[in-house]
Each structure stands twice: as C-alpha cells, then as structure tokens.
C-alpha cells in the first residue's frame, strides 16, 4: 500500500516539474520574443513556435496532458460518427430560420406601432 502512495507521489512530483518546465518554456519564449525585438520577426516567430511546441510536448507527457490528448482523440472519433446535413438541407433550414426571423420582426414592429399609437392616444 505504501509503495503505491510513494510511486504516486513520485509521479505527481514529476508531473509538477514537467508543468513548471512547460510554463517556463512559454515564458522564456514570450520574453525572448520581445527582448530580441531587433532580431528579424521571422526568426523570433520560429523560435517562439519551437519553444511553444516544446512546452506542449512536455505538457503532453503529464497525466493530465495525456488525458487531454485522449479526450481530443475521442472527440475527433465522435465527430467522424456525426451525420452532417447535406447542402440542400442546410439551405432549407437556413431559409426557414431567416423567414421566421423576418415574420417575427414584422409582427413585433406591428405590435410596437399599435402600442405606440395607443399610448399616444391615451396621453394626448
């Protein structure tokens, strides 16, 4: 039982260290991007992307990072299972929504005009 706890604490400490290193890489990349403002922009962007990629790689080595990656893969798998509407269905649905919005706008305008005339009649 204590072996599991010690292994869990060691893994937890390793994860914390990886998260700190990942955040440090991001901070170094951002600070360097602005500190070396005389360096050509392309070089700074490439360096920032490389450091950001390293930070993401480190973050994916943690337990939470792996869980996030597994979630992303599962979400992509579910997206493939979705039956997307055809172009014709999309256009028909959009047309109905636009038409109903127009009808409701006209109805609200008519009711507003009637109420305005009623208030005007009662106040004058």
C-alpha positions in Angstrom: 0.0 0.0 0.0 2.8 2.5 0.9 4.6 1.5 -2.4 1.6 2.8 -4.4 1.5 6.0 -2.4 5.2 6.6 -2.9 5.0 5.8 -6.6 2.0 8.2 -6.9 3.8 11.0 -5.1 6.9 10.5 -7.3 4.8 10.6 -10.4 2.9 13.6 -9.1 6.2 15.4 -8.4 7.5 14.6 -11.8 4.2 15.9 -13.3 4.5 19.2 -11.4 8.1 19.5 -12.5 7.0 19.0 -16.2 4.3 21.6 -15.9 6.7 24.1 -14.4 9.2 23.4 -17.2 6.4 23.8 -19.8 5.3 27.1 -18.3 8.9 28.2 -18.1 9.5 27.4 -21.8 6.4 29.5 -22.7 7.6 32.4 -20.5 11.1 32.2 -21.9 9.7 32.2 -25.5 7.5 35.2 -24.9 10.1 37.2 -23.0 12.7 36.4 -25.7 10.3 37.4 -28.5 10.0 40.9 -27.1 13.5 41.2 -25.7 15.1 40.5 -29.0 13.0 42.9 -30.9 15.9 43.9 -33.2 16.1 40.3 -34.5 14.1 39.7 -37.7 10.5 38.8 -37.0 10.7 35.5 -38.8 13.5 34.3 -36.6 11.6 35.4 -33.4 8.4 33.7 -34.6 10.2 30.4 -35.4 11.9 30.4 -32.0 8.6 31.2 -30.3 6.8 28.3 -32.1 9.7 25.9 -31.3 9.6 26.8 -27.6 5.8 26.6 -27.6 6.0 23.2 -29.3 8.4 22.0 -26.7 6.1 23.3 -23.9 3.2 21.4 -25.5 5.3 18.2 -25.8 6.3 18.5 -22.2 2.7 19.1 -21.1 1.5 16.0 -23.1 4.0 13.9 -21.1 2.0 14.5 -17.9 -1.0 12.6 -16.7 -3.4 15.5 -17.3 -1.8 16.1 -20.7 -2.3 12.5 -21.7 -5.9 12.7 -20.5 -6.4 15.8 -22.6 -4.9 14.1 -25.6 -7.1 11.1 -25.2 -10.1 13.3 -24.9 -9.2 15.1 -28.1 -8.8 11.9 -30.0 -12.1 10.6 -28.7 -13.8 13.8 -29.7 -12.4 13.5 -33.2 -13.6 9.9 -33.4 -17.1 11.1 -32.4 -17.0 13.9 -34.9 -16.5 11.3 -37.6 -19.7 9.5 -36.5 -21.8 12.6 -36.8 -24.2 12.6 -39.8 -23.9 16.1 -41.2 -26.7 17.7 -43.1 -26.5 17.9 -46.9 -26.1 21.3 -48.6 -29.8 21.3 -49.6 -30.9 20.6 -46.0 -28.7 23.3 -44.7 -30.0 25.8 -47.2 -33.6 24.9 -46.5 -33.1 25.2 -42.7 -31.4 28.5 -43.1 -34.2 29.8 -45.3 -36.8 28.8 -42.7 -34.9 30.5 -39.9 -34.4 33.7 -41.9 -38.1 33.7 -42.9 -39.3 33.1 -39.4 -37.0 35.9 -38.1 -38.4 38.2 -40.7 -42.0 37.3 -39.8 -41.4 37.8 -36.1 -39.7 41.1 -36.8 -42.7 42.4 -38.7 -45.1 41.1 -36.0 -43.1 42.9 -33.3 -43.0 46.0 -35.4 -46.8 46.0 -35.9 -47.4 45.4 -32.1 -45.0 48.1 -31.2 -46.7 50.5 -33.6 -50.1 49.7 -32.2 -48.9 50.1 -28.6 -47.2 53.4 -29.5 -50.5 54.7 -31.1 -52.4 53.6 -28.0 -50.1 55.3 -25.7 -50.1 58.4 -27.9 -53.9 58.4 -27.9 -54.2 58.0 -24.1 -51.6 60.7 -23.3 -53.0 63.4 -25.7 
